[in-house]
Amino acid sequence: YRENAAENIAILRRIALNMLKTEGSKLSIRKKRMRAWMKTQFLEQVVQAGFSNLNNI
C-alpha cells in the first residue's frame, strides 16, 4: 500500500478542505484550520457540516 500513500493522503486532504469549505462561518480556510486544530467543538462543527453535505448528494 506504500505505492498509493501519496494519493491516499491527497484524497484525505481534499476531503478535509471540502469539509472546511462547507462549514458556515465566514472565516478564511486558514483560520478555520487553526480554529479546528485548537478547539474541538469547532472541529466537530466542521465534521458535521461535511457529513451533512454528503446527505444532500
SULZIMO-V756551 format. One record per backbone hydrogen bond with DSSP energy under -1.0 kcal/mol. CO is the residue of the C=O (numbers start at 0). NH is the residue of the N-H. Records with the same first field share a line. If there is no record, write none. Layout:
CO->NH + NH
//
This chain:
0->3
1->4
3->7
4->8
5->9
6->10
7->11
8->12
9->13
10->14
11->15
12->16
13->17
14->18
15->19
16->20
17->21
18->22
27->31
28->32
29->33
30->34
31->35
32->36
33->37
34->38
38->42
39->43
40->44
41->45
42->46
43->47
44->48
45->49
46->50
47->51
48->52
49->53
50->54
53->56
//
